[in-house]
Amino acid sequence: MQFKASQQLAGTKRPSLSQQIENNIAEAEQPKNVGVEDRHSDQEEEFQADCEKVQKAIDFIMLQKQIGVWQIEKIIGAGANGVVAKCRHKGTQEICVMKVAISSASFHSLIWESEVMGRIMRAPGEDRTQHLVRRKGAGLCLGPEGEGLPYVVMENLPGNPVSIIGCCVGDELISKVCEYGLQLLKAVYDLHKCGFLHRDIKPENLGLYKKEILILYDLGMSRSFTEHHGNLREPRSNIGMRGTDEWASLSAELGKDQGPVDDLWGWFYVMIEWMNCTSKSPLAWAAFDDRPEIRHLMKSNNFPSRLVLRGCPKEFFKIQAYLRSLGRCDSPNYFYLATLLKNAKSKAENNNDSPVAANGDGTLKANGPKIENRENAMEKIVTRMNREEVYFARV
């Protein structure tokens, strides 16, 4: 029996894919008036690229003003591999984000990212996109030289959990980190259930839906780690580093082929950074960017955990010990990890000195802000992870 998490930790349910499609159709039939404030909010300084080739692509895209049914609002980012623009659907007026490839390297990566999002959205059974980014469209457009360039449109997810977590202290901080940590774990869990590894989990790849629900995006570096029959793929050798050094697992940094546990290390490092987000060095190795050997030592079993997990609840020590026991081919016990976070959050909220201590009626005590108690929602997600089969067959 599968448990469907119908309510998210934040107390706001994200519409399912079918509901969202119905809403978009209904909105498209209504007359649209784009307010002056909406237009004025986009009258910001235009993005300027350092590379002449990139700037040429930006100028060309802005000159087109429209790609397919998407009106280009403004460029919000660009690099050697592609351009990122804010766009608006002509019919529904929905604001989304568009990625356009401008190099051979990003060409295949963007097509693959679009394919991964499509497979996740088509996954049978439960909606796996509650905490994963949703694709809104994809296709080919003409480039500056008349070449075909792929583009993909995905939902716009402004904001980041750090802006909210950074305002918390003490037990309130622990509670909020565990809340977002469980949502991120749910995203990783669903991605793995679809047979994919993310391989680049970090704070910059996280957004917020309705300013409450955490969403994991940027799937361009993801990889299928199972075969057609569900068996784990054979590990490769000497594949090189995949991911971002600061949040990558030690195995990934050493160029080893990755498995589910490597994504969980990224998830774990993100939570540690959240716990210390107001520090100059949120991660112990952040001050040693140019010393990879020090970073490797700190991520190894030979370095004291108390120095890496400073400021973290004791449940984080159990998470670290469990992750160290896993190998590439092991199937993680997501329910165990979710339970540890749930316990840490419950302890923080039940602390009488905590500004987030709860009353019996589900509201918070007078010594803190009055918000809903989300214990029931957390219980649902944790229980769901326990009831659903989590099994990756070994070769």
N, C-alpha and C positions, 0 to 999 in steps of 0.2 A: 504494500500500500504506500503510495507516494503522498507526501504532505505538501500542499501548495501554500507557500508563504504569502497569504493574501494581504497582510499588513506589514509594512516595513518598520524598522526600528524608529524612524523619525516620526511615526504616527501618521504619515501620509503615504497612501498607496500610489505607486506609479501605475498609470493606465497600461493595460496589456496591449500587445501589438494590435489585436483585432479592435479593441476599444479606440486606440489611437487613430486607426484608419477610418473608423466610423466618424470620429470627431472631425478629422480633416475634411471628409466629404461634406459633412454638415456645414463646416465653416466656409468651404468653397462656394456653397450655394447662397451665402449671405453677402450683401454688398460690403465692400471693404473700404474703410477710410483710414488711411495712414496719417496719424496725427502729426502736427508740426513738431511736437516734442520728440516723436520717434525719429523724424528726419534730422532734427537738430542734434540729437544724441550721437548721430554718426558723423557729424561735421567735425571730426577730429583731425589731427595732423596726419597727413598721409604717410604711410610706411615707406621708408627709403632703404633700398638694398645697397650693400657695399659692392657687390659684383655687378659688372656691366651686363652680363648675360641674364642675370636674375632680374635686374631692373628693366631690361628690355622685355622680358616675359611679363612683368607686372604691368608695364605700360600697355602692352598688347591686350592683356586680359581686361584692364579697366576700359580700354577703347571699345571692346566688344559690348560691354555693359550688360550682356546677357549670355548665358550658356544654357542651352536647353530651355527649361521652364524656370530657370533660376536667374534672378536679377542680381548682379554683383553690387553689393553695397560699398565695401571697402576692403582693402588688403590688411590683414591683421598679423601676417608673418610670412617670411620667405627665407629660403636657404638655397644651397647649391642643388638640392634634389627636388624642390617643389615650392609652390606658392599656396598659402592658406588665406582664404577670403571669407568674409561674412556675406551671406547671400539671403535673398528673400524669394519664396515661392510666389509666382505670379498669381496663382489662384487662391491659395489659402493665406498668403501673406506671412507664412511661418518663417521665422528667422532660423537659419541653419549655418553650418560651417562647410565650406568646400575646399578640398585639396586637389590641386592640379599638378601633375608631374611635369618636370621640365628637363629631365635628364634620363639617360638610359638606365641608370642605377635605380632611380625612383620609379621608373615606368613599371617594372615588374613588381616592386614592393607595393605600389599603390593598387595594382590589380589584385595582388594577393590579399591585401588588407580588405578590399571590397568583397572578395570571395569569402574570407573568413567571417565577416559580419553577416553575409548572406546565409552561410551555412548555419550560423548560430540562430539566426531568426527563423530558419526553416527546421530547426531541430524538433523532432517529434516529442509529444508529451508536454511537459511543463514549459512555460515561457522562461527561457534562460536569459532574457535580456533585462530583467528587473534591475540589475546593477552593471550591465554591460552596454556599451554605446550601440545605438541603433542606426542602421544605414537608411538614408532617405532617398537616395538616387545614385546613379552612376552612369558613365558613358564615355564618349570620346569627343574632344573638341579640337579645332584646328589651332596649331601653334603659330608663332611668328614666321616660320619658314614654310608654312603650309603642311607641316607634319601633323599626324594624329597624336594627340596627347590624352591619356586617360584622366578622368576626374571622378571623385567620389564625394557625395554629399552626406553628411551625418548631422545628428542633432546638435544644437548649440548648448553647451554646458558651462555657463559662466560660473565663476567662483571656485573656491578650493577650501577643503576642510581646515587648512592651516589658519585661515582668517578667523574661523570660529574657535578652533582649539586654542589659539594663541591668547584668547581672552579669558581662558579658564585657569584656575589654580587649584592645587590640593586635590581633594577627592573629586571635585567637579571635573578637573582635568582628566583623572583616571577614568571617570564615568564616560566622558565624551570620547576619549581615545578608544575605549573598549567598544563603544557604540559604533563608531566609524570603522573600527578594526573588524568587527563582525560583519558589517556590510561589505567591506573589501574582501574578507574571507569568502563570503557568499559569491562574490564576483569571480574569484579565483576558482572556487568549487564548480560553478556553472561552466566556466571556460574549460576546465579539465574534463567535466562530464561530456562536453562536446568534442573531446579529443585533442584540444589545443593547449599549448604552453604559451604564456605571454612573453616571457624572457626579458621584459624591461619594465617591471613594476617599480614605480617611483612616485613621489608626491606630484611631480609635474604632469603625470598621466592620469590624474584624478580630477573629476569635475563634480558639480552638484546639480541635481535636478530639483527644481523648485526650492533651491537653497537648503535642502534637507537630506535628500537621498543621494548617497555617493554612487558615482558611475565611473567605471574603469574604461579608458579608451586607449587609442594609439596601438592598434593591433598589427601594425606593419611588420613587426619583428617576430610575430607569433609563428609557431611551427606545430604541425600535426605530429603527435608523439605515439599514435597508435595506428595499426594497420586496419585494413578494411574489416577484418573479423574481430577487431577490438584488442588484438595482441599488441604488446609493447614493441616498438621498433628497436632493432638492434642498435646499440650505442656506436657512434662514430668516434674516430680518433683524430686528434690534432685539427679540430675545426676552428680554433681561434675564439677570441672573446666575443660574446653576444650579450648586449645589455649595456648598463651604465655602471662603471666601476664602483661607485659609492654604495649602491644598493644591490649589486650583484652578489650571488653566493660565491664562496671561495672556489668551489669547483668551476663555476662559470668563468671566474677571473683567470683560472689556470688553463682555460681552453678546453675543458672537458664537456662532453655532450650532456645536455640538461634533461632533467625529469621533473615531475611535479614538485618535488621537495625544493628545487631551486627557485620556483615561483614563490613558495612559502617563505623562503629566506628573504626574498624581496619584500613580501608582505610584512614580515617580522621587523625588518629594518625600518620600514616606513612607520610602523607603530612606535618604535624606539625614538625615531626622529620627532614624531608628534609629541611624545612625552617630554622632550627637551627642545621644543621648537623655539623657545625664547632664548636659548643659549647660543653663544657664538659658534659652538661646535656641537650641533644636535646629535651627531654620531661621533663616537670616540675617535674615529679615524679622519674626520672631516678636516682637521688641521694638517693632515699629511698627504695632500693631493699629489705632491711630487715624490712621495716615498711609498710606492706600492708594496715594498717588502714589509713596511710597518703595518699597512692596512691588512695584508695577508696574515700577519701574526695576530692582529687583534681579532680577526674573524676565525682563527683556528681554535682548536680545543686547548691550546697551551696558554691562552691568555685569560686572566681572571675575569669571570663573568660580571663581578660587581662593578668593574670599571667600564664595561660596555653597557650594562643595564642600570646605570645610575639614574635614580629617580623613578624607576619602574616598579610596579607592584610585584610581589613574589611569584605570582602566576606566570610572569614573563620568564622567570628562571626555569620553570617547568616546561614552557614552550621551547626555550632554547635547548634544554636537555633532550626533549623529544625529537626536535628537528635534527639534532646531531646523531640520533640513532637511526635515521632514515638514509637509505641509499637511492640512487637514481631509479631503480626498478621497483621500489616499494610504493605501495598504495597508501597515502597518508590517511590517518584517522581524523577527518575533518570535524567530526562530532566531538572528539576529545578536545581539540583546539578551541572549538566554539564554546564548549562548556567551561574551559578555563577563563575565557573572556567574560562569560556570563557571571561566573563566580566573582571575578575581580570587580565587575561593575556593581554587583549586588552588595559587596562589602563596602564599596565607596559610598553607595547611596544609603546604606544602613548605619553608617558612622554618625553618631549623634553630633559630632563636631563638624560634620560636613555640611556645606551650603546646599547640597543636593539630597539631604536625608528626606525620606518620604514619610508622609502620614499614612494612617491606615486606609483612608479613602482614596489613595492613589495620587493625591496632590502633594506638593512639597511643603516641608515645614517652613515656618515664617522666617527662619534665618537664611533663606535663600530665595532665588527667583521662583515664581509659581509656574511650573511647566508640568505637562502630563507625565505620569509615570509610564515608561515604555517597557516595563518588565514583561507584560503579556506578549508584546510583539517580539521581544527577544526570545522568549520561551518558544514561540511558534517556529522561528527560524532554526533555533538549536534543535528542537524536536524533529523538524523536517530533515535535517542532516543525519539524524540518527535513524530515521525510518526508511529513508531512501537507500537503495543499494548503492554502495560506493565500492566498486571493484574494478581494478584494471588487471586483466589476465597477464601473466608473465609468459614470455616466449619459451 
